[in-house]
């Protein structure tokens, strides 16, 4: 159990949250692999430089090969010359790749576990619902002392809250279905609505149960596949 800040009815308090569903320790290697994947998938990969065959210019040899006293030289499009081509230049490419789905889920839940352990998670119930209001939404985050760098998570798409905070630097609003490990780690604080936290904890518990079931089935399969020693006469082996 860890204590998290809560905001309800204009007052700030604390509440005990069970974090056992999110894990027992932070999986640093899984988090690193997930962050590298998400950062690579954000790259456009539009870098480009010209080779000597793509540079505009003459192909005529600059001077004779021999008897000039100078180093031998061919076309001015050579990479040795200013304005020439580039040897082994960068070309457009796709940097994107994907981790297994179960590994991405594990990265998300261990990232949330780390935030909970560091007391950087809060539950807020009181965001504007009738109409967008940046002042009212920021007042909730300011009361929690989490208005600088924060990811606000809602159960579903909350257009009023998104319109309220879309122009505030350092604040990002998203539904829990779109949340990933990179979104959790890229900002310092994580503020969830109670319904969003309940949904996230249910998903984490389902992931934990399925992992335990797979481990148990693998253990049963390994035990069944283990060869048995032949028995001799009288039940003694080797006699």
Legacy VTK file of the C-alpha trace (Angstrom):
# vtk DataFile Version 3.0
C-alpha trace
ASCII
DATASET POLYDATA
POINTS 239 float
0.000 0.000 0.000
1.203 3.495 -0.834
-0.276 6.903 -0.089
-1.337 9.107 -2.998
-2.753 12.612 -3.048
-6.446 13.029 -3.767
-8.562 15.983 -4.802
-12.293 15.873 -4.243
-14.773 18.659 -3.608
-12.092 21.342 -3.471
-10.093 19.673 -0.697
-6.789 17.800 -0.899
-6.228 14.626 1.073
-4.425 11.290 0.937
-5.557 7.781 0.215
-4.002 4.319 0.462
-3.723 2.525 -2.881
-2.878 -1.146 -3.333
0.015 -1.379 -5.829
0.406 -5.170 -5.808
-1.374 -5.430 -9.162
1.303 -3.272 -10.823
4.218 -5.414 -9.699
6.749 -5.815 -6.939
9.731 -3.965 -8.423
10.593 -1.651 -11.291
11.700 -3.535 -14.415
14.429 -1.170 -15.548
15.529 -3.126 -18.602
11.962 -3.463 -19.897
11.374 0.260 -19.355
14.532 1.160 -21.271
13.586 -1.055 -24.212
10.092 0.459 -24.292
11.327 4.055 -24.194
13.857 3.389 -26.949
11.106 1.828 -29.065
8.686 4.730 -28.605
11.431 7.279 -29.316
12.499 5.401 -32.447
8.910 5.213 -33.677
8.653 9.005 -33.388
11.548 9.574 -35.787
10.616 10.710 -39.277
13.702 9.233 -40.929
13.727 11.851 -43.718
17.475 12.580 -43.542
19.204 12.591 -46.922
22.568 13.561 -48.387
23.773 13.222 -51.981
26.376 10.784 -53.219
28.866 11.708 -55.933
26.506 10.290 -58.541
23.699 12.638 -57.411
25.695 15.876 -57.180
25.332 18.252 -60.116
28.619 18.918 -61.922
30.958 17.797 -64.724
32.486 14.371 -64.993
35.592 15.679 -66.747
38.955 14.866 -65.218
40.460 18.021 -63.694
44.008 17.495 -64.995
46.154 14.828 -66.494
46.938 11.740 -64.470
50.730 12.138 -64.712
53.505 14.695 -65.190
51.760 17.614 -63.463
53.394 17.383 -60.058
50.009 17.318 -58.429
48.075 14.503 -56.810
45.955 12.503 -59.214
42.367 13.625 -59.241
39.207 12.809 -61.158
35.841 14.569 -61.103
35.212 17.515 -58.760
32.149 15.609 -57.507
34.480 13.456 -55.440
33.882 13.478 -51.668
37.393 14.951 -51.297
36.270 18.277 -52.769
34.121 21.002 -51.239
30.702 20.762 -52.816
31.250 17.170 -53.798
29.202 14.165 -52.800
29.203 12.416 -49.449
30.704 8.991 -48.944
28.176 6.621 -47.352
25.562 9.363 -46.794
22.419 9.054 -44.664
19.405 7.960 -46.678
15.688 7.964 -45.804
14.766 4.964 -43.699
12.106 3.677 -41.323
13.291 3.467 -37.717
10.081 2.002 -36.324
9.902 -1.414 -34.683
7.613 -3.037 -32.143
8.072 -4.875 -28.885
5.740 -7.781 -28.094
2.359 -6.667 -26.784
2.879 -8.339 -23.407
6.229 -6.596 -22.983
4.642 -3.213 -23.754
1.957 -3.880 -21.140
4.581 -4.908 -18.593
6.500 -1.682 -19.302
3.370 0.414 -18.750
2.462 -1.212 -15.453
6.004 -1.113 -14.074
6.237 2.584 -15.044
3.030 3.294 -13.111
4.399 1.259 -10.196
7.521 3.411 -10.148
5.447 6.597 -10.110
3.304 5.251 -7.274
6.364 4.227 -5.297
7.889 7.709 -5.733
4.591 9.362 -4.705
4.210 11.125 -8.052
0.632 9.940 -8.704
-2.562 11.719 -7.669
-6.287 11.071 -8.010
-8.379 14.071 -9.000
-12.144 14.274 -9.175
-13.312 17.801 -9.920
-12.183 18.765 -13.391
-14.607 20.956 -15.403
-17.303 18.908 -17.103
-19.942 21.388 -18.273
-17.682 23.539 -20.445
-13.939 24.012 -21.014
-12.213 26.109 -18.369
-8.452 26.384 -18.247
-8.595 28.301 -14.961
-10.658 25.631 -13.206
-8.559 22.743 -14.556
-5.292 24.416 -13.559
-6.711 25.124 -10.101
-7.127 21.383 -9.535
-3.542 20.661 -10.583
-2.204 23.613 -8.588
-3.984 22.360 -5.461
-2.180 19.050 -5.912
1.110 20.918 -6.534
1.421 19.081 -9.870
0.847 21.824 -12.446
4.281 21.934 -14.120
4.941 18.610 -15.796
1.995 16.222 -15.677
0.071 13.660 -17.700
-3.655 13.753 -16.969
-5.397 10.419 -17.582
-9.147 10.033 -18.000
-11.257 6.923 -18.384
-12.508 7.937 -21.841
-12.067 10.851 -24.207
-12.890 13.994 -22.214
-13.141 16.782 -24.777
-13.863 19.523 -22.248
-10.768 18.677 -20.214
-8.651 18.378 -23.356
-9.823 21.806 -24.550
-9.110 23.224 -21.096
-5.470 22.088 -20.949
-4.382 21.738 -24.578
-2.534 25.094 -24.630
-0.805 24.706 -21.266
2.874 23.808 -21.697
4.034 20.628 -19.974
0.526 19.178 -19.573
-0.921 16.395 -21.701
-4.432 14.922 -21.466
-5.169 11.433 -22.762
-7.554 8.514 -22.181
-6.322 5.485 -20.276
-6.667 3.299 -23.391
-3.911 5.337 -25.118
-1.539 5.437 -22.148
1.886 3.852 -22.586
5.157 3.702 -20.667
6.661 6.654 -22.554
3.713 8.905 -21.663
4.104 7.971 -18.007
7.852 8.610 -17.859
8.185 11.665 -20.103
6.525 13.907 -17.488
7.110 14.005 -13.760
3.587 13.595 -12.398
0.653 11.365 -13.277
-2.832 12.599 -12.374
-5.702 10.163 -12.931
-9.399 10.362 -12.410
-10.688 7.675 -9.987
-12.383 5.821 -12.846
-9.171 5.866 -14.902
-7.099 4.514 -12.009
-9.655 1.783 -11.390
-9.567 0.783 -15.061
-5.752 0.820 -15.096
-5.571 -1.323 -11.941
-8.048 -3.819 -13.418
-5.925 -4.135 -16.557
-2.791 -4.603 -14.466
-4.458 -7.315 -12.363
-5.618 -9.118 -15.513
-2.079 -8.991 -16.898
-0.680 -10.331 -13.620
-3.196 -13.197 -13.479
-2.553 -14.231 -17.078
1.193 -14.194 -16.429
0.775 -16.424 -13.369
-1.439 -18.841 -15.322
1.161 -19.077 -18.086
3.882 -19.786 -15.536
1.807 -22.534 -13.909
0.942 -24.150 -17.255
4.599 -24.032 -18.337
5.639 -25.693 -15.069
3.044 -28.442 -15.525
4.132 -28.994 -19.131
7.800 -29.176 -18.164
7.034 -31.679 -15.417
5.006 -33.850 -17.788
7.760 -33.815 -20.400
10.464 -34.810 -17.905
11.716 -38.377 -18.682
11.267 -40.996 -15.973
14.027 -43.393 -14.952
13.398 -47.045 -15.849
12.568 -49.278 -12.897
14.240 -52.647 -12.430
13.026 -55.789 -10.662
11.562 -55.250 -7.257
11.146 -51.541 -7.962
14.907 -50.907 -7.714
16.561 -49.182 -10.632
19.836 -50.408 -11.993
19.551 -53.988 -10.534
LINES 1 240
239 0 1 2 3 4 5 6 7 8 9 10 11 12 13 14 15 16 17 18 19 20 21 22 23 24 25 26 27 28 29 30 31 32 33 34 35 36 37 38 39 40 41 42 43 44 45 46 47 48 49 50 51 52 53 54 55 56 57 58 59 60 61 62 63 64 65 66 67 68 69 70 71 72 73 74 75 76 77 78 79 80 81 82 83 84 85 86 87 88 89 90 91 92 93 94 95 96 97 98 99 100 101 102 103 104 105 106 107 108 109 110 111 112 113 114 115 116 117 118 119 120 121 122 123 124 125 126 127 128 129 130 131 132 133 134 135 136 137 138 139 140 141 142 143 144 145 146 147 148 149 150 151 152 153 154 155 156 157 158 159 160 161 162 163 164 165 166 167 168 169 170 171 172 173 174 175 176 177 178 179 180 181 182 183 184 185 186 187 188 189 190 191 192 193 194 195 196 197 198 199 200 201 202 203 204 205 206 207 208 209 210 211 212 213 214 215 216 217 218 219 220 221 222 223 224 225 226 227 228 229 230 231 232 233 234 235 236 237 238
